[in-house]
């Protein structure tokens, strides 16, 4: 349903969200932290810049930053920037007269869009923090 491009895009945006207050992050640093090949990451960041999700800054201290606070960027924003539609479903979802199968496909698309559009980078950061705390707690048992 989703490709490595969308996975890497969300992970890169989340990395920028985690370092939002610190200023620009360079692609080599994001690549290293996230395990994303740097050449591929560059392509993803260019697409996110064109969509207005990230800004690029030139110079020795340059790099990429989110164009808005992490609480204002959703996973849906990132996915749309990288693939256009969030989820491509069979054309029967959008034709008249409506059919039961078409309605099912449309419902699936709307459900996926609802999850992605209601999940901000800030929420993902908070959840990851909770998961990391849980893992560190379990390691001490």
PyMOL commands that set and color helices and strands:
alter all, ss='L'
color gray80, all
select helices_A, chain A and resi 4-18+20-22+27-34+38-50+70-72+75-83+91-94+100-117+121-139
alter helices_A, ss='H'
color red, helices_A
select strands_A, chain A and resi 54-57+63-66
alter strands_A, ss='S'
color yellow, strands_A
deselect
rebuild
show_as cartoon
